[in-house]
Amino acid sequence: MSVITVGTMAFDAIETPFGKVDKIVGGSATYVAYAASNFVQPVQQISIVGYDFPKEEMDSLKKLGVQLEGVEIVPDKKSFFWSGKYHLDMNTRDTLVTDLNVLADFKPVVPDSYQGAEFVMLGNLAPEIQLSVISQLKTRPKLIVMDTMNFWMDIALDGLKQVLQKVDVLLVNDGEARQLSGEFSLVKAARKILTMGPKFLIIKKGEHGALLFHENHVFFAPALPLEEVFDPTGAGDTFAGGFIGHLAKTKDISFENMKTAIIVGSALASFCVEKFGPERIKEITKEDIDRRLAEFVQLVNFDIDLV
């Protein structure tokens, strides 16, 4: 059971109240691949990098069963670079630098060896790039999940609405759900977004958990209270990787199993924030994941004696 992931492989410079790093590997596809590879192989990567992207990182991904045939390497340009500074609450950040570099010319190609994948994760990219990947797939995947952001709602709303008609699951945060729908109430926002195409909607609320909407059903998953949040960069992509990885492993895309997948995604994201970049995600074992999942079960498990 394979998963195609489409997104960035990049460098980040990150400053948080707890530290600073001037250059570390990042990118949505990188985080998704590291998370999903804990549950399913192969993860089939589609991305673009420059001459400066480290071979050691490519080798690290390959060892985890990530296929890189769909990653274009541009020999005379630098990789995508993003720099940001987080505020004290760690939920808000300022983007300081965005150097598109190779990403400005990204025209993804789905290799023949990737055809037939049953699960696709479309990272947060321009809607035209997401559409291009969908149009290249010769058979309709079992599940297409997409991530997007307010930037594309501002500058490419028509294209975004086209993609929404072709996907099964949309991932956004609460602010983006409100912007896309024009509704303040998240329940009303969800109802409106579900008429745009996706069958399932996940609204991420950072340290406050996530909501899953499908038809008239709603499920709320809490986030694990952590003593220290060191760096939230990539947590949403790690969540997406854990989510789609669990679904691909179990081959079950029911609402009930998506509840579990959200908990799995949340558990993976809780590891991601413990160190800069994907460093913590690269270290974890199955035992670590099982322990963290058990903590989530304890968080939501309760007994009531009715008097």
N, C-alpha and C positions, 0 to 999 in steps of 0.2 A: 504494500500500500504506500504510494508515494505522495508527497506534498510538494507542489510548486510554490515557491515564495518569490515575489517580485518586490524589489525595493532597493534602497541605497546601501552601499558598502563604503564607508567614509572614515574621515578623521574628525574628532571633536576636541575642542578645548573647553573645559568646564570649570566653573568656579561656584562653590557652594559655601555656606557658612562654616563647613567643616574641613575645607581644603580646596586645593586647586591643582589642575593638571593641564599642561599646555598642549599635549597632543596624545590622544588615545584612540584606538580603533572604535568606530561606532557604526551607525547606519541601521535603518529599520530591518533590512534583510539579514544583517549580521545577528541582531538580537533574536529575530524570529527563528533563524536556523539553529542557533545554540539552544534555544528553548525546545523547539519541536523535536530535535534529534534525540531528546531523552525518551521519546515515545514512539517515534516512527522513523524508518529509513527506507529508501533514501529521501533526503530533503533536496529538492532540485532548485538550485539558486538561479535567478535571473537578475543580473545587475550590471554595473559598469564601474571600473576602477581605472586609476591612472598608473603610471610607471612606479609611483612611490608606495603603492599598497603592499604591505609586507608579505613576503612569501611564507613566513612562519605562520601568519594568520590563515592563509589559504590551506596550509598543511594541517593546521589545527582543526579546521572545519572538515577537511577530507577524512581525517581520522574518526570523526563522529558520524560519518556516512552522508556528508553533504556533497552533492555533485555540483561541479563548477563549470560544466560545459556551457552553460548559458550566461557566464560572466565574461563580458567583453573587457579586454585589457588594452587601454590606449597608450601606446609607447611614448608619446611626446606631450602628454598632458598630466596634470595633477588630479588626484582624487577629490571628490566633493569634500568640503570642509565647513564645519559649523562651530561657532563659538557662542556660549551662553553663560549667563550669571543668574543663579537662583537667589530669590529673596529668602528671608528668614523662615517664612512659613513653608518653604520648599514646594509649594503648589504653584507659585508664579515665578516667571523667569523673564529675563530680557535677552533677546537675541542680539549679540554684539557684531558678529560677522557671519555672512553666508556667501561662500565662494562656490558657485556651481561647478566650475571647472568642467570635468568630463560629463557631468550630469546635463549640461546645456545641450549636448548632442545625443542624449540617450534615446536610442530607437531599439527597444528590446526585440530579440528574436527568440522564439520558442524552439529549441532544438528538437529534431525528430525523436530523439531518445526520451524526451519529456512527454511526448504525446500519450494520452491515455491516463494521465494522472487524475485521480478522483477528487483530490482536494487542492484548492488554490487559495493562497493568501496574497491579496493585492495590497502592498504597503502604501503608505501615504505619499502618492505621487500625482502628477498632473493627470486629470481624468482622461486625456487623449492617450496617455501611455497605458493606463489601465484598460481602456477600450481596445487598444492595439493588441494587448496580450490575449484578451478574451476572444477577439476575432481570429487569432491564429490557432486556437484550440480546435482540433478536428472533431473531437467528441465532447459533449457537454459534461463537465465534471459533476460529481455527486454534490459538491458544495463549493461555492465561491464566496469567500469572505473578503470584505474590503474595509480599509481604513481611509479616512480623509480628515480634512481640517478646515478651519474657518478661512484660511487663505484662498483655497479653491472655491469656497462659497462666494468670496468677494470677487474673484476675477474669472471664474470659469463655471458658473452655476449651471448653464445649459448643458455643458459637457458632463458635469457631475450628475445631473438628473438622468442623462443617457445611461451612464454606468449603473446607476441605482436600479434601472429597469432590468439589468442583466445579472444581478448578484442575489445571493440568498441571505447574507448576514452583513449588516453595516455596524462598524465600530466607530463611535464618536464620544466626546466628552459632553458634559451637561450643557456647557455654553454653546457648543457646536450644534447640539440637538435643538436648542432654543433658536439659534440663528437660522438653521435650515428650515424649521417648521414655522417660525414666526409666532410660536406659542411659548408662554412662560411656564405653564404647568408641564412637567415632564411626561405626565400621562397623556395629556392632549398632544404634546409634541410627538410622542411615540406613535400615537394613533395616526397622526397626519403623515409621518415619515413612512409608516408601513403601507400607506396607499401609493407611495412613490415607486414601489417595486420589491424591496427586500421582504423576506418572510419573517426574519428575526432582526431585532435591533438590540444592540448592547450599548448602554450609556455608562461610560466610565466616570466615576466620581472621585478618583485619586484615593486619598487616605480614607475616604468614606465608602469605599466599595464600588459595586457595579450593579446595574439593573438590566435584566433580560426581559424583552417584550416579544410576544408571539400571539397573534390574534387577540383574544381577550385575556391571555394569561400574562402574569407578571411574576418575576422571581427576583429577590434581592439577595446579593451575596456581600457579606461584609469584607472589609480589608483587615488583615491581621494587624493588631496594634503592635508596633515595633518600638523598641527602646531608641534605636538610632536609624534615621534615614540619612544615609551618607550622600547619595547621588541618585535622583529620580530619573535621570536620562535613560531612555530605552525601556522603562518599566512597562509602558503601554504596548510596545512591540513584543516584549518578553511575555506579557499577558496573552497577546494574540498567538504567539508561538506555542505556548502551553495549551491554549484553548483548542487550536486546530490540530495540534499533535495528539491530544487525547481523543478527539473525534475520529481522526484517521486511524488511530490504534484500535479503537473499539468498533469502527465502521458503523456507528449508530448516530444518526443526525436528528433524533427525536428531541422534543422540548425537554423531556426528563433528563436525557443524557447531556444536553447542553448546560443544564444546571450544574452537573458534575464538572463539565469542561470549564465552566466559569470559575469554580473553586480551584481547579487545577491551574488555570491561568493566573489566578490571584496568588496562589502559593509560589509559582515561579517568579512572578513580579516581586514578591516580598524578598526573595533572594537578591534580585537584581539591584535593589536600592542599597544593599549593604556595602558595596564597594564602587569605585569609579568604573564607568563603562561596563563592558561585559565580563570583567574579571571574575566576579563571584559566580556568575552563571556557568563559566567555563570549569569551575571546580566541583560543582555539586554532583552527588551520587544519587542513585535510586533510593538509598536509605535516607539521605537527607530529605528528598522529596516526600517520601512516605511519612517521615516524622513531622514535616511541616503540614502535610495534609491532615494528620491526626490532630494537630493543634487547631486547625480550622474546624474539624468536627467538634472538638471540645468547646470552641467558641460559640457555636450555634446550637449545641445540644442542651436541652433542659427538660426537667421533669416537673410536672405540676400536680399537686394533690388537690383535687376539687373537694371542697368541704360541703 
